[in-house]
Structure formats: C-alpha cells, structure tokens
Amino acid sequence: MLETVEIDASLNLFAEIEKLKKEKNAVILAHYYQVGDIQDVADYIGDSLGLSQQAAKTEAEVIVFAGVHFMAETAKILNPHKKVLLPDLRAGCSLAEGCPPKEFAEFKAAHPDHIVITYINCSAEIKALSDIICTSSNAVQIVNSLPKDQKIIFAPDKNLGAYVAKQTGRDLVLWNGACMVHEIFSQQRILKLKDQNPGAKIIAHPECEEPILALANFIGSTTALLNYSKKDEAQTYIVATETGILHQMQKDSPHKTFIPAPLLPTVLVTTAHT
C-alpha cells in the first residue's frame, strides 16, 4: 500500500535531496521524459540505456532511477551489485505492459526459425526471451548486420519495427505493441501547426506511427532528437515525442522555440477531464 507523506512547504527540496544523496552515497538518474524539476535535481540525464551505463561508472552504492519499471530493471541488470530504487512504483509503460511474457513466449514458439530482436523498452522477462536487444538508435544497424535470409521477430513496438523494416527492406514479423504516448499525435493538427509556423521543422521519434513519421524532417532516438535540435540551423521545432524532452532542448538552445506536437482531439478531451 502506498503511503502519502506531507512535506514541509518551507523546505528547500533541492538542498534536502543533495544532502540525502551524500548520506546514502546515491545518484539520481532521470530520463529525458521526466518533468523539468526532476531533470534539474538529477546527477545524470539521458535515455534509459545511456543512464544505466552511466550508473555503472559511478562509485555510488544506490541508484535512484526516475523513470519507469523497465528502466530500473535495465539499471539493475547492468549494475547487479548496487541497490536500484524506483521512486514511483506505479510508473509503468504501455509498451512494456503490452507484451506479457507468457503470450510472447507462445508468439516466439510459433516462429521457431526466427531470431528475436527486442527493443530495450521492454520488461526483463521479455529481454530474457530475446536473442538481441536493440535501441531505437541502433535497430536499423543491427538488422542490416544479419544475413538477408535470416528470419526476424521484432518486438515489442510495431511502429519502430515498421520503421526498421522500411529502412532495411526486410520483412520483419512484428509483435502488435505500441507506446501509447507516440500513438496520440494528430497528423491534421501537426500540419495546421506547421502552416502557422512555416519555418519550423518537424522532428519525431521512430515509435510514432508512419503518417507522423512521413511529415518529419528528422527521425531519431531521444538523444538523436536532442542533438539534432542543437546542431540544426532552424529556429523552431515541432517535437513528436514525450514532452519532457523539450526541457533539455530549451536549456541547450535557449534562443530556439520548441513546440510539442499536438494530440488527437479525443485525447485532448480526455486529458481535460482527468
């Protein structure tokens, strides 16, 4: 049962967190998708794999992972002798939860001559059923490295899998899963926003659906989107991924404008009532 704790409003939370980190020999890892204050208090900010790799280099005994379940699991896999804490036990992921291990094991068994390439955004159980773990930045490279006649299951994200299939020309067997956040962008509203900002570039994560990717000037992983926004000469960007990344984009390029990609109308209505 989760317990609610009241916090003294007069406390300097940033200072208190720094004090507690020193006492516990802890580091805080925050994903780019976290809200700005969480990113600002973190020792390391990045994507899930990069954060886990960074944690392995520290002398800290405790890793506090401000992210979702599969991210904390990945950190533990790469740091087996360290204590890994997840601040919010309710922090789930629709993509990971949409690939139950029992059902996926049956799916894999139905394709015995296929190897399994799994996107890192999945549970530890799914990773254990996989032959290769990829990221959104290296999935195309990994598929291209395999023999042309090698049959492949790609899981759990069908949108990323479709993007990889298009880029590689391979016929991949896709698990029917997706990230809810990346499936709620409105193509029509993005086009309207683009008309209102004619100099803007659209940048998108490959977990987005194909109609959104078709509009994009650049497609890339979270880190790739951030780097592109820093180096590119455009002054305005429409960003189709989790809105938390805009915090770092704005910090790195304060003279530029970053606009979150608009959502489907039904999502806006639902959000307004929650």
Buried (B, 14 or more C-beta within 10 A) or exposed (E): EEEEEEEEEEEEEEEEBBEEBEEBEBBBBBBBBBEBEBBEBBBBBBBBBBBBBBBEEBEBEBBBBBBBBBBBBBBBBBBEEBEBBBEEEEBEBBBBBBBBBEEBBEBBEEEEEBBBBBBBBBBBBBBEBBEBBBBBBBBBEBBEEBEEEEBBBBBBBBBBBBBBBBBBEBEBBBBEBBBEBBBBBBBEBBEEBBEEBEEBBBBBBBBBBEEBBEBBBBBBBBBBBBEBBEEBEBEBBBBBBBEBBBBBBBEEBEEBBBBBBBBBEEBEEEEEEE
